[in-house]
Amino acid sequence: MPAIKLYDYQKAWLADRARFKHGRWSRQTGKSFISTLGAVDDCNARRTDWLFLSRGERQSKKLIAEAKKHAMAYAVAAEEIAGTFREGDTEYKMLELRFPNGSCITGLPANPDTARGWSANVLLDEFAFHQDSRAIWTALYPTITRGYKLQVLSTPNGKNNKFYELESNPRFSKHVIDIYAAVDGGLDLRDEDGHLITPDQLMEAMGDREAAEQEYLCLYIDEATAYIGYELITECEDPDADVEPAWATRICVQAQAAYDATKAGNEAEGNRLLTQAKEEHLSLAFAHDLYIGMDIGRKRDLTVIWIDEKRVQRKHAAAIISLRRAPFYQQWFVLQVLLSHPQVRRFCGDQSGLGMNLVENAQLKFGSKVEGIDFTTANKEKLATDLKQSLEDHRRVFPADRTVRESLHSVRRYATATGHFRFDAERTDEIGHADHFWAAALAELAASGPNTKPSCEVVVERELKFQEGAY
């Protein structure tokens, strides 16, 4: 097996034998690789145990898989075993990597319950993004009481979390690896053709200065002006949920195909694809009622369709569909398919400007389950306030996705001369103009109102036109 190449900053982390280590690392610079290598090296050298705590089950599996690769490189026949961990009425999935000398690495999703009851060395992966980071820290710290090590690694996620607070803890050995330090330490950045590029070129293409400062320059962004802070967003994220599940992607693919066919003059094929997409979507059975919010854009801004499944205590995002520069034909196609499902109880859409014709068409075709919302200053204040309250009450769960997170965090609140508040955000190429924020707020509004009974589509049929001016 060829020798593993380690970058200088990775060697420095591995060589640091401090009991407490704090790593603030840029994205995609190998922090999970080197931290799991260090744990495997420790397990191979002596009899000991390590506990990997990640944001969710998916990340936990990735860390264990990385550790297993290192064990194979050591020619150690480590055995991977799946199991469960029960705390009260909740059962958590866990993975173990057992070594011939009796050492063991256990991977678990992190929360205050799973962090209790262990005695082991601890690796906290992406700790800035853990829900209830302070409660996890309180429950976890006694795990290392009897001489074990504690390593904390993450990309920054604002200042309102335990990872940031540990920066000022003098007991921790600090490692800060931003994208420039990583390149200086041997990391190559390349474009799609394999040509070397600079960190500046990489961040310029990101198109979002604040996000680049956090993700690549490892800066703790001041959240004083953010309406919704990172910690509140993180507390409501589900790291194992999909932003756009396969069924939602399928609808978007069919919408593109229908647009292409209709634009080429084959309108019958476009309508056939619409019928097929509706039939396929109707075959899906959701466990709970659905509520949809839609923020509509075209060329500059994204169109985002946020679909919530309203469970007993919380609304869970069943899908978040983002359409970039999609013709209105495609947007209308996707919207018709979604609204045709009988479990959709209410839809709220932005009918200001570009959204007016789409919402009007939806009202004609689907009746009272569709409500258009004017984005006036007063309405936006109510939408933003209700969304934040829902997050603060932990009545909303959505996938852990960077674009969604940054969009929710991008909105700022400004006082007006009339005593009201104006809510706005900078427009960026990557996350648009807080489009996910407003789609989520509209879905929140949809779920807060009276349910409409399931019914067939209102009999006001319109041909599906591709012309931009029709919608």
VEXDREN-2710 file (C-alpha; in Angstrom, 1 decimal):
% VEXDREN-2710
k/r/px/py/pz
1/MET/0.0/0.0/0.0
2/PRO/1.4/3.4/-1.0
3/ALA/2.5/5.8/1.8
4/ILE/-0.1/8.3/3.0
5/LYS/0.9/11.9/2.2
6/LEU/0.3/14.2/5.2
7/TYR/0.3/18.0/4.9
8/ASP/2.5/20.0/7.3
9/TYR/-0.4/21.2/9.3
10/GLN/-1.7/17.6/9.6
11/LYS/1.7/16.5/10.8
12/ALA/1.6/19.3/13.4
13/TRP/-1.8/18.2/14.7
14/LEU/-0.7/14.5/14.9
15/ALA/2.6/15.5/16.6
16/ASP/0.8/17.6/19.3
17/ARG/0.5/15.3/22.3
18/ALA/-1.5/17.8/24.4
19/ARG/-4.4/16.3/26.4
20/PHE/-6.8/19.1/25.2
21/LYS/-6.7/20.2/21.6
22/HIS/-8.9/22.7/19.8
23/GLY/-8.8/22.8/16.0
24/ARG/-10.4/25.6/13.9
25/TRP/-10.1/24.4/10.4
26/SER/-11.2/25.5/6.9
27/ARG/-13.6/23.3/5.0
28/GLN/-12.2/20.4/2.9
29/THR/-8.7/20.5/4.4
30/GLY/-8.5/17.1/5.9
31/LYS/-9.5/17.6/9.5
32/SER/-11.6/14.4/9.8
33/PHE/-8.9/12.5/8.0
34/ILE/-6.1/13.5/10.5
35/SER/-8.2/13.4/13.6
36/THR/-9.4/9.8/12.9
37/LEU/-5.9/8.8/12.0
38/GLY/-4.6/10.0/15.3
39/ALA/-7.3/8.0/17.2
40/VAL/-6.4/4.8/15.2
41/ASP/-2.7/5.4/15.8
42/ASP/-3.4/5.6/19.5
43/CYS/-5.6/2.5/19.5
44/ASN/-3.0/0.6/17.6
45/ALA/-0.1/1.6/20.0
46/ARG/-1.9/0.7/23.2
47/ARG/-5.1/-0.6/24.7
48/THR/-7.5/2.4/24.9
49/ASP/-10.9/3.6/23.8
50/TRP/-12.1/6.5/21.8
51/LEU/-15.6/8.1/21.4
52/PHE/-16.4/10.0/18.2
53/LEU/-19.4/12.3/18.6
54/SER/-20.8/13.8/15.4
55/ARG/-23.7/16.0/14.5
56/GLY/-25.8/13.0/13.3
57/GLU/-25.8/9.4/12.3
58/ARG/-24.6/10.0/8.8
59/GLN/-21.5/11.9/9.9
60/SER/-20.8/9.3/12.6
61/LYS/-20.8/6.6/9.9
62/LYS/-18.4/8.6/7.8
63/LEU/-15.9/9.0/10.7
64/ILE/-16.0/5.3/11.5
65/ALA/-15.5/4.5/7.8
66/GLU/-12.5/6.9/7.7
67/ALA/-11.0/5.2/10.8
68/LYS/-11.5/1.8/9.3
69/LYS/-9.5/2.8/6.2
70/HIS/-6.7/3.9/8.5
71/ALA/-6.8/0.6/10.4
72/MET/-6.5/-1.2/7.1
73/ALA/-3.5/1.0/6.2
74/TYR/-1.9/-0.2/9.5
75/ALA/-2.7/-3.8/8.4
76/VAL/-4.8/-4.1/11.5
77/ALA/-7.9/-6.4/11.2
78/ALA/-10.3/-4.0/13.0
79/GLU/-13.8/-5.3/13.2
80/GLU/-16.8/-3.0/12.5
81/ILE/-19.8/-3.7/14.5
82/ALA/-23.2/-2.0/14.4
83/GLY/-25.3/-1.7/17.5
84/THR/-27.7/0.5/19.5
85/PHE/-27.5/2.7/22.5
86/ARG/-30.6/3.3/24.6
87/GLU/-31.1/6.3/26.9
88/GLY/-34.6/6.4/28.4
89/ASP/-37.2/5.9/25.7
90/THR/-34.9/6.8/22.9
91/GLU/-32.7/4.4/21.0
92/TYR/-29.6/5.6/19.1
93/LYS/-27.6/3.8/16.5
94/MET/-23.9/3.4/17.0
95/LEU/-21.0/1.9/15.3
96/GLU/-17.9/0.3/16.9
97/LEU/-14.5/-0.4/15.5
98/ARG/-12.8/-3.1/17.6
99/PHE/-9.0/-3.8/17.5
100/PRO/-7.2/-7.1/18.1
101/ASN/-5.5/-5.6/21.2
102/GLY/-8.9/-4.7/22.8
103/SER/-9.0/-1.1/21.8
104/CYS/-12.3/0.3/20.6
105/ILE/-13.6/3.3/18.7
106/THR/-17.3/4.1/19.1
107/GLY/-19.2/6.5/16.9
108/LEU/-22.4/8.2/18.0
109/PRO/-24.6/11.1/17.1
110/ALA/-24.1/13.8/19.7
111/ASN/-26.7/15.0/22.2
112/PRO/-26.7/15.5/26.0
113/ASP/-28.0/11.9/26.5
114/THR/-25.5/10.0/24.3
115/ALA/-22.7/12.1/25.8
116/ARG/-23.2/10.6/29.3
117/GLY/-22.0/7.4/30.8
118/TRP/-18.8/6.8/28.9
119/SER/-15.1/6.7/29.9
120/ALA/-12.9/7.2/26.9
121/ASN/-10.9/9.7/24.8
122/VAL/-13.2/12.0/23.0
123/LEU/-13.3/13.5/19.5
124/LEU/-15.9/16.1/18.9
125/ASP/-16.3/16.5/15.2
126/GLU/-17.7/19.8/13.8
127/PHE/-18.6/20.8/17.3
128/ALA/-19.7/24.3/16.4
129/PHE/-22.7/22.8/14.6
130/HIS/-23.9/20.5/17.3
131/GLN/-27.3/21.1/18.7
132/ASP/-27.3/22.1/22.4
133/SER/-23.5/22.4/22.3
134/ARG/-23.3/23.7/25.9
135/ALA/-25.5/21.0/27.3
136/ILE/-23.4/18.4/25.4
137/TRP/-20.3/19.8/26.9
138/THR/-21.6/19.7/30.4
139/ALA/-22.7/16.0/30.0
140/LEU/-19.6/15.0/28.1
141/TYR/-16.6/16.5/30.0
142/PRO/-16.6/14.0/32.9
143/THR/-16.1/11.3/30.2
144/ILE/-12.3/12.2/30.2
145/THR/-11.9/12.5/34.0
146/ARG/-9.6/9.6/34.4
147/GLY/-6.7/10.8/32.2
148/TYR/-8.3/10.6/28.8
149/LYS/-7.8/13.1/25.9
150/LEU/-10.3/15.5/24.5
151/GLN/-10.1/16.9/20.9
152/VAL/-12.5/19.4/19.5
153/LEU/-12.5/20.3/15.8
154/SER/-14.8/22.4/13.6
155/THR/-15.3/25.0/11.0
156/PRO/-16.6/28.2/12.8
157/ASN/-20.4/28.7/13.1
158/GLY/-20.7/32.1/14.6
159/LYS/-19.9/33.1/18.2
160/ASN/-22.9/31.8/20.1
161/ASN/-21.8/28.3/20.8
162/LYS/-19.4/26.3/23.0
163/PHE/-16.8/25.8/20.3
164/TYR/-16.2/29.5/20.2
165/GLU/-16.1/29.8/23.9
166/LEU/-13.3/27.2/24.1
167/GLU/-11.1/29.6/22.1
168/SER/-10.4/31.5/25.3
169/ASN/-9.7/28.3/27.4
170/PRO/-6.0/28.4/28.2
171/ARG/-5.9/24.6/28.8
172/PHE/-6.4/23.8/25.1
173/SER/-3.7/23.6/22.5
174/LYS/-4.9/25.7/19.6
175/HIS/-4.6/24.9/15.9
176/VAL/-6.0/27.4/13.3
177/ILE/-5.8/26.2/9.7
178/ASP/-7.5/28.6/7.3
179/ILE/-7.3/28.0/3.5
180/TYR/-4.1/30.1/3.1
181/ALA/-2.4/28.1/5.9
182/ALA/-3.5/24.8/4.3
183/VAL/-2.1/25.8/0.9
184/ASP/1.2/26.9/2.6
185/GLY/1.2/23.5/4.3
186/GLY/1.0/21.6/1.0
187/LEU/-2.7/21.5/0.0
188/ASP/-3.3/21.9/-3.8
189/LEU/-6.4/23.7/-4.9
190/ARG/-7.4/22.8/-8.5
191/ASP/-10.2/23.7/-10.9
192/GLU/-12.4/21.2/-12.8
193/ASP/-9.6/20.7/-15.4
194/GLY/-7.0/19.9/-12.8
195/HIS/-5.2/23.3/-13.0
196/LEU/-3.9/24.9/-9.9
197/ILE/-5.9/27.8/-8.5
198/THR/-5.4/30.3/-5.6
199/PRO/-7.4/30.6/-2.5
200/ASP/-8.6/34.0/-3.7
201/GLN/-9.9/32.5/-6.9
202/LEU/-11.7/29.8/-5.0
203/MET/-13.4/32.3/-2.6
204/GLU/-14.2/34.7/-5.4
205/ALA/-16.2/32.1/-7.2
206/MET/-18.2/31.4/-4.0
207/GLY/-19.7/34.9/-4.4
208/ASP/-20.4/35.4/-0.7
209/ARG/-17.9/37.3/1.3
210/GLU/-19.3/36.5/4.7
211/ALA/-19.7/32.8/4.0
212/ALA/-16.1/32.7/2.6
213/GLU/-14.7/34.4/5.7
214/GLN/-16.4/31.7/7.8
215/GLU/-15.9/28.6/5.7
216/TYR/-12.4/29.2/4.4
217/LEU/-10.8/32.0/6.5
218/CYS/-12.2/30.4/9.8
219/LEU/-13.4/33.7/11.1
220/TYR/-16.1/33.9/13.8
221/ILE/-18.7/36.1/12.1
222/ASP/-20.3/38.6/14.5
223/GLU/-24.0/37.8/14.8
224/ALA/-25.0/41.0/16.5
225/THR/-26.9/42.2/13.4
226/ALA/-28.3/38.8/12.3
227/TYR/-32.0/38.4/13.0
228/ILE/-31.6/34.6/13.5
229/GLY/-28.3/33.4/14.9
230/TYR/-26.4/30.4/13.9
231/GLU/-27.0/28.5/17.2
232/LEU/-30.8/28.8/16.9
233/ILE/-30.6/27.6/13.3
234/THR/-28.3/24.7/14.3
235/GLU/-30.6/23.6/17.1
236/CYS/-33.4/23.0/14.6
237/GLU/-31.3/21.1/12.0
238/ASP/-31.5/17.4/11.3
239/PRO/-28.2/16.3/9.9
240/ASP/-29.6/13.0/8.5
241/ALA/-32.5/14.6/6.5
242/ASP/-32.3/15.2/2.8
243/VAL/-32.8/18.7/1.4
244/GLU/-34.3/17.5/-1.9
245/PRO/-35.3/13.8/-1.7
246/ALA/-35.4/11.7/-4.9
247/TRP/-39.1/12.3/-5.5
248/ALA/-38.6/16.1/-5.5
249/THR/-35.6/15.8/-7.8
250/ARG/-37.7/13.6/-10.2
251/ILE/-40.3/16.3/-10.5
252/CYS/-37.7/18.9/-11.4
253/VAL/-36.2/16.7/-14.0
254/GLN/-39.6/16.1/-15.6
255/ALA/-40.3/19.8/-15.6
256/GLN/-37.1/20.4/-17.5
257/ALA/-37.9/17.7/-20.0
258/ALA/-41.4/19.1/-20.5
259/TYR/-40.1/22.6/-21.0
260/ASP/-37.6/21.3/-23.6
261/ALA/-40.2/19.4/-25.5
262/THR/-42.7/22.2/-25.5
263/LYS/-40.1/24.7/-26.6
264/ALA/-39.3/22.5/-29.5
265/GLY/-43.0/22.5/-30.5
266/ASN/-44.1/19.2/-28.9
267/GLU/-46.7/20.5/-26.5
268/ALA/-48.4/17.1/-26.3
269/GLU/-45.2/15.6/-24.9
270/GLY/-45.0/18.4/-22.3
271/ASN/-48.6/17.7/-21.2
272/ARG/-47.9/14.0/-21.1
273/LEU/-45.0/14.5/-18.8
274/LEU/-47.2/16.7/-16.6
275/THR/-49.8/13.9/-16.3
276/GLN/-47.1/11.3/-15.6
277/ALA/-45.5/13.5/-12.9
278/LYS/-48.9/14.0/-11.2
279/GLU/-49.6/10.3/-11.2
280/GLU/-46.2/9.5/-9.8
281/HIS/-46.6/12.1/-7.1
282/LEU/-50.1/11.0/-6.2
283/SER/-48.7/7.5/-5.5
284/LEU/-46.6/8.9/-2.6
285/ALA/-48.1/8.5/0.8
286/PHE/-47.0/11.0/3.5
287/ALA/-47.5/10.3/7.2
288/HIS/-48.9/13.7/7.8
289/ASP/-50.5/16.7/6.1
290/LEU/-48.3/19.0/3.9
291/TYR/-48.0/22.8/3.9
292/ILE/-46.1/24.7/1.3
293/GLY/-44.4/28.1/1.1
294/MET/-43.0/29.5/-2.2
295/ASP/-40.7/32.5/-2.7
296/ILE/-40.7/33.2/-6.4
297/GLY/-37.7/34.5/-8.5
298/ARG/-36.5/34.2/-12.0
299/LYS/-33.2/35.6/-13.1
300/ARG/-31.5/37.2/-10.1
301/ASP/-33.1/35.4/-7.2
302/LEU/-33.9/31.7/-6.6
303/THR/-37.3/30.2/-6.6
304/VAL/-37.6/28.2/-3.4
305/ILE/-40.5/25.8/-2.6
306/TRP/-40.5/24.8/1.1
307/ILE/-42.7/21.7/1.9
308/ASP/-43.4/21.0/5.5
309/GLU/-44.9/17.8/6.9
310/LYS/-46.8/18.9/10.0
311/ARG/-46.4/16.3/12.8
312/VAL/-47.9/16.4/16.3
313/GLN/-45.3/18.8/17.9
314/ARG/-43.1/20.0/15.0
315/LYS/-43.1/20.8/11.3
316/HIS/-40.5/18.7/9.5
317/ALA/-39.2/19.9/6.1
318/ALA/-40.2/17.1/3.7
319/ALA/-38.4/18.8/0.8
320/ILE/-36.8/22.1/0.0
321/ILE/-36.7/22.6/-3.8
322/SER/-34.5/25.3/-5.2
323/LEU/-34.9/26.4/-8.8
324/ARG/-32.2/28.7/-10.2
325/ARG/-33.1/30.8/-13.2
326/ALA/-35.9/28.3/-14.0
327/PRO/-38.4/29.5/-16.7
328/PHE/-41.9/30.1/-15.3
329/TYR/-43.2/27.1/-17.3
330/GLN/-41.0/24.9/-15.2
331/GLN/-42.0/26.6/-12.0
332/TRP/-45.7/26.2/-12.9
333/PHE/-45.1/22.6/-13.8
334/VAL/-43.5/21.8/-10.4
335/LEU/-46.1/23.7/-8.5
336/GLN/-49.0/21.9/-10.2
337/VAL/-47.6/18.5/-9.4
338/LEU/-47.1/19.4/-5.8
339/LEU/-50.5/21.0/-5.3
340/SER/-52.2/18.0/-6.9
341/HIS/-51.4/15.9/-3.9
342/PRO/-54.5/15.5/-1.6
343/GLN/-52.4/15.8/1.5
344/VAL/-51.4/19.4/0.7
345/ARG/-53.7/21.4/2.9
346/ARG/-52.5/24.9/2.3
347/PHE/-50.1/26.8/0.1
348/CYS/-48.9/30.4/0.6
349/GLY/-47.0/32.0/-2.2
350/ASP/-45.3/35.4/-2.7
351/GLN/-47.7/37.2/-5.1
352/SER/-45.6/40.4/-5.3
353/GLY/-44.2/41.2/-8.7
354/LEU/-43.0/38.1/-10.4
355/GLY/-45.2/35.8/-8.3
356/MET/-48.6/37.3/-9.2
357/ASN/-49.4/35.3/-12.3
358/LEU/-48.2/32.0/-10.8
359/VAL/-50.3/32.5/-7.6
360/GLU/-53.4/33.5/-9.7
361/ASN/-53.1/30.5/-11.9
362/ALA/-52.7/28.3/-8.8
363/GLN/-55.8/29.8/-7.2
364/LEU/-57.9/29.2/-10.4
365/LYS/-56.8/25.6/-10.6
366/PHE/-56.6/24.6/-6.9
367/GLY/-59.1/26.9/-5.2
368/SER/-59.1/27.8/-1.5
369/LYS/-56.0/25.8/-0.6
370/VAL/-53.9/28.6/-2.3
371/GLU/-53.3/31.9/-0.7
372/GLY/-51.3/34.8/-2.2
373/ILE/-49.2/37.0/0.1
374/ASP/-48.2/40.5/-0.7
375/PHE/-44.6/41.2/0.5
376/THR/-45.5/44.5/2.2
377/THR/-43.3/45.8/5.1
378/ALA/-46.0/44.8/7.6
379/ASN/-46.5/41.4/6.1
380/LYS/-42.8/40.7/6.0
381/GLU/-42.4/41.7/9.6
382/LYS/-45.2/39.3/10.6
383/LEU/-43.7/36.5/8.5
384/ALA/-40.2/37.0/9.9
385/THR/-41.4/37.2/13.5
386/ASP/-43.5/34.1/13.3
387/LEU/-40.7/32.1/11.7
388/LYS/-38.2/33.1/14.4
389/GLN/-40.7/32.3/17.1
390/SER/-41.2/28.8/15.6
391/LEU/-37.5/28.2/15.7
392/GLU/-37.2/29.5/19.3
393/ASP/-40.0/27.2/20.3
394/HIS/-38.3/24.2/18.5
395/ARG/-41.5/23.7/16.5
396/ARG/-39.5/23.3/13.2
397/VAL/-37.0/20.8/11.9
398/PHE/-35.1/21.0/8.6
399/PRO/-32.0/19.5/6.9
400/ALA/-28.5/20.6/7.9
401/ASP/-27.6/22.3/4.7
402/ARG/-25.1/25.1/4.3
403/THR/-27.2/27.1/1.8
404/VAL/-30.3/26.9/3.8
405/ARG/-28.4/27.8/7.0
406/GLU/-26.7/30.8/5.4
407/SER/-30.0/32.0/3.9
408/LEU/-31.8/31.9/7.2
409/HIS/-28.8/33.7/8.8
410/SER/-28.6/36.3/6.1
411/VAL/-31.6/38.4/7.1
412/ARG/-31.1/41.6/9.1
413/ARG/-33.7/43.7/10.9
414/TYR/-33.7/47.5/10.5
415/ALA/-35.8/50.0/12.4
416/THR/-37.9/52.3/10.2
417/ALA/-39.0/55.9/10.9
418/THR/-42.7/54.7/11.3
419/GLY/-41.8/52.4/14.3
420/HIS/-41.9/49.2/12.3
421/PHE/-39.0/47.0/11.2
422/ARG/-37.7/46.3/7.7
423/PHE/-36.2/42.9/7.0
424/ASP/-33.7/42.5/4.2
425/ALA/-30.5/40.6/3.2
426/GLU/-27.6/41.0/0.8
427/ARG/-28.1/39.3/-2.5
428/THR/-25.5/36.7/-3.4
429/ASP/-25.1/34.3/-6.3
430/GLU/-25.0/31.3/-4.0
431/ILE/-27.8/31.8/-1.6
432/GLY/-29.9/34.4/-3.5
433/HIS/-31.8/37.0/-1.6
434/ALA/-32.8/35.2/1.6
435/ASP/-35.1/33.1/-0.6
436/HIS/-35.0/30.0/1.7
437/PHE/-35.8/32.3/4.6
438/TRP/-39.0/33.7/3.0
439/ALA/-40.1/30.3/1.6
440/ALA/-39.8/28.8/5.2
441/ALA/-41.7/31.8/6.6
442/LEU/-44.5/31.3/4.0
443/ALA/-44.6/27.6/4.9
444/GLU/-44.9/28.6/8.5
445/LEU/-47.8/30.8/7.6
446/ALA/-49.5/28.1/5.6
447/ALA/-49.3/25.7/8.5
448/SER/-50.7/28.2/11.0
449/GLY/-54.0/28.8/9.2
450/PRO/-57.1/26.7/8.8
451/ASN/-56.8/23.4/7.0
452/THR/-58.6/23.0/3.7
453/LYS/-60.3/19.7/3.1
454/PRO/-58.8/17.4/0.5
455/SER/-60.5/18.0/-2.8
456/CYS/-60.1/17.4/-6.5
457/GLU/-58.6/20.2/-8.6
458/VAL/-61.0/23.1/-9.3
459/VAL/-62.3/22.6/-12.8
460/VAL/-60.7/25.6/-14.4
461/GLU/-58.2/24.0/-16.8
462/ARG/-55.6/26.0/-18.6
463/GLU/-53.2/24.7/-21.2
464/LEU/-49.6/24.6/-20.0
465/LYS/-47.8/27.2/-22.0
466/PHE/-44.1/27.7/-22.1
467/GLN/-44.1/31.3/-23.1
468/GLU/-42.4/33.4/-20.4
469/GLY/-45.1/36.1/-20.6
470/ALA/-47.9/33.7/-19.8
471/TYR/-46.9/33.6/-16.1
END
